[in-house]
Amino acid sequence: MAKLNPFWTLLVFLFATVFVFAEESTNTEHALNVEVVAQFPDNPFGLIVNGQKNGVVLTLANKDSVDATIVGVSGKVSLVGDDSKVVRNLPALRYDTRLVSKGHLELPYEFYSEFAPGELALTVYIDLLADEKPIRIVGYSGNITVTDPESSLFDAQLLFLYAILAVGASGVLYIVREAFFGGSKKKPTPKATEPTVRATHRDEKGQMVLDESWIPEHHLKTSPKQSPRAKKRTSSSRK
């Protein structure tokens, strides 16, 4: 059996060592031992309501010996069973939080849902930085149920809307009333009635009364005139 040249043996050993080290570095470059637990505090059963703020809390546990920095959290909504068919990308929330080795950290992430009701897939990503190398891990991956909010006449938002509409309608009615009707009409004040003074030349029955104060007394003592019937009786008695 031919013996290898010591030079070539050393060269092969060095090459194998470098290759193994490079392979291990490649495998561990983007690997970080971080455990993530996702919880929906408002929707424990993964029920997402349209038009409302839906939140998920990501609890991270750094099991690695290397510290890391949380750069941001993002997500996407895709079809169930086909992660490549993205329905919508969720907004990214930027962080600059330190996650020390053997430490724990909670990251809240909120998003609004405006999707058609049904089953969809939700994926939440966490971007980290460890040893100045970017690392992306999956914080949550699962199915969600999208529903429309239940409408109720006594809903708080609807009651607030009703109050605003009522105030606006009252203001419009007040403006219309003041513009076209001019407010309340003033009641006419009754005129003061002057007391009636009875005429001095008439009595209580309304008959004419002469003022005899200026007539001489000898004229007042004359006998009153006789009536024609009395005159006739006097003349007949004289015959």
JOHU-V964783 format. One line per field, one symbol per residue. psi: psi as a letter, one per 40 degrees, with the letter a starting at -180 (. if undefined). A space follows every 10 residues. Layout:
BEGIN
psi: ???
END
This chain:
BEGIN
psi: hhiihddddd dddddddddd dddddddedf hhghhhhhig ddgdefhhhi eihhihhhhh hheiehiihh dihiiihiih egedghdihi ihhhighhhi heiiihhihi iihgihhahi hhhhihhihh ffhhhhihdi hiiihhiiih hidfiddddd dddddddddd dddddddddd efaiihhhhi ihhhhhhhie eiadeeihhi hedehidddd eiiiiiiddd dddddddd.
END
